[in-house]
């Protein structure tokens, strides 16, 4: 009886520690990507203002595409670790939005790109909330 109790306590502690580690990594990943996407949103908003003033330039578009590429590379590096414990479907939504964002910026459809950015940020926040360690999610 004592062995079973000790084994159960050890298993419970390992589950809690594993959950804390994964939750911290998820929180860090979501925060980092959300901040990058928010900065990109500000840059795109300034491009919208420039476009309205007919000052649109190819270099500015290239700069946005480079930022999207960096965000995508950052996502790809985190995606592999997140895929161990988060549903693939949830992660694929973010990847699809980033791909759509890239194509919208390439075609200079900045208003639509902002909408795609907002969707990506919402999905990231949803992933963080969905996998948060609390009683509501446990039961």
C-alpha positions in Angstrom: 0.0 0.0 0.0 2.8 2.4 0.8 4.6 1.7 -2.5 1.5 2.5 -4.5 1.0 5.8 -2.6 4.6 6.8 -3.2 4.4 5.9 -6.9 1.1 7.8 -7.2 2.6 10.9 -5.6 5.7 10.8 -7.8 3.5 10.5 -10.9 1.4 13.4 -9.8 4.4 15.6 -9.1 5.9 14.7 -12.5 2.6 15.6 -14.2 2.4 18.9 -12.4 6.1 19.8 -13.2 5.7 18.8 -16.9 2.6 20.9 -17.1 4.3 23.9 -15.6 7.2 23.6 -18.0 5.0 23.3 -21.0 2.7 26.1 -19.9 5.7 28.4 -19.4 7.1 27.6 -22.8 3.6 28.2 -24.4 3.2 31.5 -22.6 6.7 32.6 -23.7 6.1 31.6 -27.3 2.7 33.2 -27.4 4.0 36.4 -25.8 7.0 36.6 -28.2 5.0 36.0 -31.3 2.1 38.2 -30.3 4.6 41.1 -29.6 6.2 40.6 -33.0 2.8 40.5 -34.7 1.7 43.7 -32.8 4.9 45.5 -34.0 4.2 44.3 -37.6 0.7 45.5 -37.3 2.0 49.0 -36.4 4.3 48.9 -39.4 1.5 47.8 -41.7 -0.8 50.5 -40.3 1.9 53.1 -41.1 2.0 51.6 -44.7 -1.7 52.1 -44.9 -1.3 55.7 -44.1 1.5 56.1 -46.6 -0.5 54.3 -49.3 -3.4 56.7 -48.7 -0.9 59.6 -49.2 0.5 57.9 -52.4 3.9 57.4 -50.9 4.0 53.7 -51.2 7.4 52.3 -52.0 8.8 48.9 -52.9 11.5 49.1 -50.2 8.9 49.5 -47.4 7.1 46.4 -48.7 10.3 44.5 -48.8 10.9 45.5 -45.2 7.5 44.1 -44.2 8.1 40.9 -46.0 11.4 40.5 -44.2 9.7 41.0 -40.9 7.1 38.4 -41.8 9.8 36.0 -42.8 11.5 36.4 -39.5 8.3 35.9 -37.6 7.6 32.8 -39.7 11.1 31.4 -39.0 10.6 32.1 -35.3 7.2 30.3 -35.4 8.7 27.3 -37.3 11.4 26.9 -34.6 8.8 27.0 -31.8 6.2 24.9 -33.7 8.2 21.7 -33.4 8.3 21.9 -29.6 4.7 23.1 -29.3 3.5 20.2 -31.4 4.4 17.7 -28.7 1.6 18.8 -26.5 -0.7 21.1 -28.4 -3.2 19.9 -31.0 -1.8 20.1 -34.5 -5.0 21.7 -35.8 -4.5 24.7 -33.5 -0.9 25.2 -34.6 -1.9 24.8 -38.2 -4.3 27.7 -37.9 -1.5 30.1 -36.9 0.7 28.8 -39.8 -2.1 29.3 -42.3 -2.7 32.8 -41.1 1.0 33.6 -41.4 1.1 32.3 -44.9 -2.0 34.3 -45.8 -0.4 37.4 -44.2 2.7 37.0 -46.3 0.7 36.8 -49.6 -1.5 39.8 -48.6 1.6 41.9 -47.9 3.1 40.8 -51.2 0.0 42.0 -53.0 0.0 45.2 -50.9 -3.5 44.5 -49.5 -2.6 46.0 -46.1 -6.2 46.3 -44.8 -6.7 42.6 -45.3 -3.3 41.9 -43.8 -4.2 43.7 -40.6 -7.3 41.5 -40.3 -5.1 38.4 -40.8 -2.8 39.7 -38.1 -5.6 40.1 -35.7 -6.8 36.5 -36.4 -3.3 35.2 -35.7 -3.0 37.1 -32.4 -6.5 35.9 -31.4 -5.6 32.3 -32.1 -2.3 32.5 -30.2 -4.1 33.9 -27.2 -6.7 31.2 -27.5 -4.0 28.5 -27.5 -2.5 30.0 -24.4 -5.9 30.1 -22.6 -6.9 26.6 -23.8 -3.8 25.0 -22.4 -3.6 27.0 -19.2 -3.2 24.9 -16.0 -6.4 25.6 -14.0 -9.3 23.7 -12.5 -11.6 24.6 -15.4 -9.3 23.0 -17.9 -8.4 20.0 -15.8 -12.0 18.9 -15.2 
